[in-house]
Amino acid sequence: MTASFHLCVTHSPLVTRVFEAVVRRNEIPTTSIGYLSRRGTLFAGRGFPMDDVSDQLDLAYRKLDRKGYRAAQQRLDEAIRSLCGGSTFEAYVPHLNKMLYQEVIGHPLCAGYSFLEEGCTSMTWDSRRNARITGYKLLRDKLRHFWIRPRYQLTRPMFDPTLPHYRSAFAISRLAFRGITGRVDVCPYLPPLPPGNPPGRIFLILDSSYLHQGLLWQNYEDAIVGVLREGAPHACELLVKFHFADPKSAERYQSLLARLGSYGFPSIQKLPGDFEIERNLTAADLLVFGTTSLGYYMTLAGCRSRCFAERIQGFRIDDWIARGDMPEDFPTVVGSGSG
């Protein structure tokens, strides 16, 4: 029997949206929902940000600081008990062997736990069970575990459906959690995008492929300019968001301005790094993107989209799919969702 309280552990707007789809599917009352969040992720309703607790757990464990670990564990316990009123709860967590997540599913009040799709690694869960663990790492972890006595286990795979209180794995893409016990497709229950006001806006999302994947910025920029000149509705405001890891975003934005300024956009603005695209898109807007999974997932959610990945000189989609950097149905999904 499931518990009456439902606790979502989220570290991205995507995870939150998947949980919201679960809520709609299972008709969970909003009064019985709580959130624990990481990475500064916003949540609607009752909840607590857990970045500091998560960091404290990780640091105390590495430093064999039993007192520090107990203090962080107590703060987590207090947050959980405050949310669920001391009753048992159902936990919904993204993947990863994160100590915070394992502390939640191992909590004495946790009656059951389920996984929420959180990105492309949800599609390769069976090949990413654990990083390579050497004998030295195992011995070191056993010593730490003996001293700290956490609920965390180093060798527990990030997707572990073997514990007695495992429930389900909730997916919104066709490829997520393939072969895992209890897989449930909740894509039809994703909350609809708000209607917005025509003609809408254009959100241009820049990923990190020219920083970390060997693509050249000039080729990346050429692809952006090409798709916006040829296919974008120029009566719309253009909002540009750079990847947070780009140290040259200011000068690259100026380069884009110089090349796009004469093409009829009434306004071109650079969005702040903490702007959450997923919470601001409407059905009237157009999302323009390259290789980011955000574009893939927002297209699944019903967003109008246009992808410029195949315009980037030096980009080969088959290579990206083969090494697991892009889902195999990426071309189909973003193609069918083009606006």
Secondary structure as a PSIPRED ss2 file (coil, helix, strand):
# PSIPRED VFORMAT (PSIPRED V4.0)

   1 M C   1.000  0.000  0.000
   2 T C   1.000  0.000  0.000
   3 A C   1.000  0.000  0.000
   4 S C   1.000  0.000  0.000
   5 F E   0.000  0.000  1.000
   6 H E   0.000  0.000  1.000
   7 L E   0.000  0.000  1.000
   8 C E   0.000  0.000  1.000
   9 V E   0.000  0.000  1.000
  10 T E   0.000  0.000  1.000
  11 H C   1.000  0.000  0.000
  12 S C   1.000  0.000  0.000
  13 P H   0.000  1.000  0.000
  14 L H   0.000  1.000  0.000
  15 V H   0.000  1.000  0.000
  16 T H   0.000  1.000  0.000
  17 R H   0.000  1.000  0.000
  18 V H   0.000  1.000  0.000
  19 F H   0.000  1.000  0.000
  20 E H   0.000  1.000  0.000
  21 A H   0.000  1.000  0.000
  22 V H   0.000  1.000  0.000
  23 V H   0.000  1.000  0.000
  24 R H   0.000  1.000  0.000
  25 R H   0.000  1.000  0.000
  26 N H   0.000  1.000  0.000
  27 E C   1.000  0.000  0.000
  28 I C   1.000  0.000  0.000
  29 P C   1.000  0.000  0.000
  30 T H   0.000  1.000  0.000
  31 T H   0.000  1.000  0.000
  32 S H   0.000  1.000  0.000
  33 I E   0.000  0.000  1.000
  34 G E   0.000  0.000  1.000
  35 Y E   0.000  0.000  1.000
  36 L E   0.000  0.000  1.000
  37 S E   0.000  0.000  1.000
  38 R C   1.000  0.000  0.000
  39 R C   1.000  0.000  0.000
  40 G C   1.000  0.000  0.000
  41 T C   1.000  0.000  0.000
  42 L C   1.000  0.000  0.000
  43 F C   1.000  0.000  0.000
  44 A C   1.000  0.000  0.000
  45 G C   1.000  0.000  0.000
  46 R C   1.000  0.000  0.000
  47 G E   0.000  0.000  1.000
  48 F E   0.000  0.000  1.000
  49 P E   0.000  0.000  1.000
  50 M C   1.000  0.000  0.000
  51 D H   0.000  1.000  0.000
  52 D H   0.000  1.000  0.000
  53 V H   0.000  1.000  0.000
  54 S H   0.000  1.000  0.000
  55 D H   0.000  1.000  0.000
  56 Q H   0.000  1.000  0.000
  57 L H   0.000  1.000  0.000
  58 D H   0.000  1.000  0.000
  59 L H   0.000  1.000  0.000
  60 A H   0.000  1.000  0.000
  61 Y H   0.000  1.000  0.000
  62 R H   0.000  1.000  0.000
  63 K C   1.000  0.000  0.000
  64 L C   1.000  0.000  0.000
  65 D C   1.000  0.000  0.000
  66 R H   0.000  1.000  0.000
  67 K H   0.000  1.000  0.000
  68 G H   0.000  1.000  0.000
  69 Y H   0.000  1.000  0.000
  70 R H   0.000  1.000  0.000
  71 A H   0.000  1.000  0.000
  72 A H   0.000  1.000  0.000
  73 Q H   0.000  1.000  0.000
  74 Q H   0.000  1.000  0.000
  75 R H   0.000  1.000  0.000
  76 L H   0.000  1.000  0.000
  77 D H   0.000  1.000  0.000
  78 E H   0.000  1.000  0.000
  79 A H   0.000  1.000  0.000
  80 I H   0.000  1.000  0.000
  81 R H   0.000  1.000  0.000
  82 S H   0.000  1.000  0.000
  83 L H   0.000  1.000  0.000
  84 C H   0.000  1.000  0.000
  85 G C   1.000  0.000  0.000
  86 G C   1.000  0.000  0.000
  87 S C   1.000  0.000  0.000
  88 T C   1.000  0.000  0.000
  89 F E   0.000  0.000  1.000
  90 E E   0.000  0.000  1.000
  91 A E   0.000  0.000  1.000
  92 Y E   0.000  0.000  1.000
  93 V E   0.000  0.000  1.000
  94 P C   1.000  0.000  0.000
  95 H C   1.000  0.000  0.000
  96 L C   1.000  0.000  0.000
  97 N C   1.000  0.000  0.000
  98 K C   1.000  0.000  0.000
  99 M H   0.000  1.000  0.000
 100 L H   0.000  1.000  0.000
 101 Y H   0.000  1.000  0.000
 102 Q H   0.000  1.000  0.000
 103 E H   0.000  1.000  0.000
 104 V H   0.000  1.000  0.000
 105 I H   0.000  1.000  0.000
 106 G C   1.000  0.000  0.000
 107 H C   1.000  0.000  0.000
 108 P C   1.000  0.000  0.000
 109 L C   1.000  0.000  0.000
 110 C E   0.000  0.000  1.000
 111 A E   0.000  0.000  1.000
 112 G E   0.000  0.000  1.000
 113 Y E   0.000  0.000  1.000
 114 S E   0.000  0.000  1.000
 115 F E   0.000  0.000  1.000
 116 L E   0.000  0.000  1.000
 117 E C   1.000  0.000  0.000
 118 E C   1.000  0.000  0.000
 119 G C   1.000  0.000  0.000
 120 C H   0.000  1.000  0.000
 121 T H   0.000  1.000  0.000
 122 S H   0.000  1.000  0.000
 123 M H   0.000  1.000  0.000
 124 T C   1.000  0.000  0.000
 125 W H   0.000  1.000  0.000
 126 D H   0.000  1.000  0.000
 127 S H   0.000  1.000  0.000
 128 R C   1.000  0.000  0.000
 129 R C   1.000  0.000  0.000
 130 N C   1.000  0.000  0.000
 131 A C   1.000  0.000  0.000
 132 R C   1.000  0.000  0.000
 133 I C   1.000  0.000  0.000
 134 T C   1.000  0.000  0.000
 135 G H   0.000  1.000  0.000
 136 Y H   0.000  1.000  0.000
 137 K H   0.000  1.000  0.000
 138 L H   0.000  1.000  0.000
 139 L H   0.000  1.000  0.000
 140 R H   0.000  1.000  0.000
 141 D H   0.000  1.000  0.000
 142 K H   0.000  1.000  0.000
 143 L H   0.000  1.000  0.000
 144 R H   0.000  1.000  0.000
 145 H H   0.000  1.000  0.000
 146 F H   0.000  1.000  0.000
 147 W H   0.000  1.000  0.000
 148 I H   0.000  1.000  0.000
 149 R C   1.000  0.000  0.000
 150 P C   1.000  0.000  0.000
 151 R C   1.000  0.000  0.000
 152 Y C   1.000  0.000  0.000
 153 Q C   1.000  0.000  0.000
 154 L C   1.000  0.000  0.000
 155 T C   1.000  0.000  0.000
 156 R C   1.000  0.000  0.000
 157 P C   1.000  0.000  0.000
 158 M C   1.000  0.000  0.000
 159 F C   1.000  0.000  0.000
 160 D C   1.000  0.000  0.000
 161 P C   1.000  0.000  0.000
 162 T C   1.000  0.000  0.000
 163 L C   1.000  0.000  0.000
 164 P C   1.000  0.000  0.000
 165 H C   1.000  0.000  0.000
 166 Y E   0.000  0.000  1.000
 167 R E   0.000  0.000  1.000
 168 S E   0.000  0.000  1.000
 169 A E   0.000  0.000  1.000
 170 F E   0.000  0.000  1.000
 171 A E   0.000  0.000  1.000
 172 I C   1.000  0.000  0.000
 173 S C   1.000  0.000  0.000
 174 R C   1.000  0.000  0.000
 175 L C   1.000  0.000  0.000
 176 A C   1.000  0.000  0.000
 177 F C   1.000  0.000  0.000
 178 R C   1.000  0.000  0.000
 179 G C   1.000  0.000  0.000
 180 I C   1.000  0.000  0.000
 181 T C   1.000  0.000  0.000
 182 G C   1.000  0.000  0.000
 183 R E   0.000  0.000  1.000
 184 V E   0.000  0.000  1.000
 185 D E   0.000  0.000  1.000
 186 V C   1.000  0.000  0.000
 187 C H   0.000  1.000  0.000
 188 P H   0.000  1.000  0.000
 189 Y H   0.000  1.000  0.000
 190 L C   1.000  0.000  0.000
 191 P C   1.000  0.000  0.000
 192 P C   1.000  0.000  0.000
 193 L C   1.000  0.000  0.000
 194 P C   1.000  0.000  0.000
 195 P C   1.000  0.000  0.000
 196 G C   1.000  0.000  0.000
 197 N C   1.000  0.000  0.000
 198 P C   1.000  0.000  0.000
 199 P C   1.000  0.000  0.000
 200 G C   1.000  0.000  0.000
 201 R E   0.000  0.000  1.000
 202 I E   0.000  0.000  1.000
 203 F E   0.000  0.000  1.000
 204 L E   0.000  0.000  1.000
 205 I E   0.000  0.000  1.000
 206 L C   1.000  0.000  0.000
 207 D C   1.000  0.000  0.000
 208 S C   1.000  0.000  0.000
 209 S H   0.000  1.000  0.000
 210 Y H   0.000  1.000  0.000
 211 L H   0.000  1.000  0.000
 212 H H   0.000  1.000  0.000
 213 Q C   1.000  0.000  0.000
 214 G C   1.000  0.000  0.000
 215 L C   1.000  0.000  0.000
 216 L C   1.000  0.000  0.000
 217 W H   0.000  1.000  0.000
 218 Q H   0.000  1.000  0.000
 219 N H   0.000  1.000  0.000
 220 Y H   0.000  1.000  0.000
 221 E H   0.000  1.000  0.000
 222 D H   0.000  1.000  0.000
 223 A H   0.000  1.000  0.000
 224 I H   0.000  1.000  0.000
 225 V H   0.000  1.000  0.000
 226 G H   0.000  1.000  0.000
 227 V H   0.000  1.000  0.000
 228 L H   0.000  1.000  0.000
 229 R H   0.000  1.000  0.000
 230 E H   0.000  1.000  0.000
 231 G H   0.000  1.000  0.000
 232 A C   1.000  0.000  0.000
 233 P C   1.000  0.000  0.000
 234 H C   1.000  0.000  0.000
 235 A C   1.000  0.000  0.000
 236 C C   1.000  0.000  0.000
 237 E E   0.000  0.000  1.000
 238 L E   0.000  0.000  1.000
 239 L E   0.000  0.000  1.000
 240 V E   0.000  0.000  1.000
 241 K E   0.000  0.000  1.000
 242 F C   1.000  0.000  0.000
 243 H C   1.000  0.000  0.000
 244 F C   1.000  0.000  0.000
 245 A C   1.000  0.000  0.000
 246 D C   1.000  0.000  0.000
 247 P C   1.000  0.000  0.000
 248 K C   1.000  0.000  0.000
 249 S H   0.000  1.000  0.000
 250 A H   0.000  1.000  0.000
 251 E H   0.000  1.000  0.000
 252 R H   0.000  1.000  0.000
 253 Y H   0.000  1.000  0.000
 254 Q H   0.000  1.000  0.000
 255 S H   0.000  1.000  0.000
 256 L H   0.000  1.000  0.000
 257 L H   0.000  1.000  0.000
 258 A H   0.000  1.000  0.000
 259 R H   0.000  1.000  0.000
 260 L H   0.000  1.000  0.000
 261 G C   1.000  0.000  0.000
 262 S C   1.000  0.000  0.000
 263 Y C   1.000  0.000  0.000
 264 G C   1.000  0.000  0.000
 265 F C   1.000  0.000  0.000
 266 P C   1.000  0.000  0.000
 267 S C   1.000  0.000  0.000
 268 I E   0.000  0.000  1.000
 269 Q E   0.000  0.000  1.000
 270 K E   0.000  0.000  1.000
 271 L C   1.000  0.000  0.000
 272 P C   1.000  0.000  0.000
 273 G C   1.000  0.000  0.000
 274 D C   1.000  0.000  0.000
 275 F C   1.000  0.000  0.000
 276 E C   1.000  0.000  0.000
 277 I H   0.000  1.000  0.000
 278 E H   0.000  1.000  0.000
 279 R H   0.000  1.000  0.000
 280 N C   1.000  0.000  0.000
 281 L C   1.000  0.000  0.000
 282 T C   1.000  0.000  0.000
 283 A C   1.000  0.000  0.000
 284 A C   1.000  0.000  0.000
 285 D C   1.000  0.000  0.000
 286 L E   0.000  0.000  1.000
 287 L E   0.000  0.000  1.000
 288 V E   0.000  0.000  1.000
 289 F E   0.000  0.000  1.000
 290 G C   1.000  0.000  0.000
 291 T C   1.000  0.000  0.000
 292 T C   1.000  0.000  0.000
 293 S H   0.000  1.000  0.000
 294 L H   0.000  1.000  0.000
 295 G H   0.000  1.000  0.000
 296 Y H   0.000  1.000  0.000
 297 Y H   0.000  1.000  0.000
 298 M H   0.000  1.000  0.000
 299 T H   0.000  1.000  0.000
 300 L H   0.000  1.000  0.000
 301 A C   1.000  0.000  0.000
 302 G C   1.000  0.000  0.000
 303 C C   1.000  0.000  0.000
 304 R E   0.000  0.000  1.000
 305 S E   0.000  0.000  1.000
 306 R E   0.000  0.000  1.000
 307 C E   0.000  0.000  1.000
 308 F C   1.000  0.000  0.000
 309 A H   0.000  1.000  0.000
 310 E H   0.000  1.000  0.000
 311 R H   0.000  1.000  0.000
 312 I C   1.000  0.000  0.000
 313 Q C   1.000  0.000  0.000
 314 G C   1.000  0.000  0.000
 315 F C   1.000  0.000  0.000
 316 R C   1.000  0.000  0.000
 317 I H   0.000  1.000  0.000
 318 D H   0.000  1.000  0.000
 319 D H   0.000  1.000  0.000
 320 W H   0.000  1.000  0.000
 321 I H   0.000  1.000  0.000
 322 A H   0.000  1.000  0.000
 323 R C   1.000  0.000  0.000
 324 G C   1.000  0.000  0.000
 325 D C   1.000  0.000  0.000
 326 M C   1.000  0.000  0.000
 327 P C   1.000  0.000  0.000
 328 E C   1.000  0.000  0.000
 329 D C   1.000  0.000  0.000
 330 F H   0.000  1.000  0.000
 331 P H   0.000  1.000  0.000
 332 T H   0.000  1.000  0.000
 333 V H   0.000  1.000  0.000
 334 V H   0.000  1.000  0.000
 335 G H   0.000  1.000  0.000
 336 S H   0.000  1.000  0.000
 337 G C   1.000  0.000  0.000
 338 S E   0.000  0.000  1.000
 339 G C   1.000  0.000  0.000
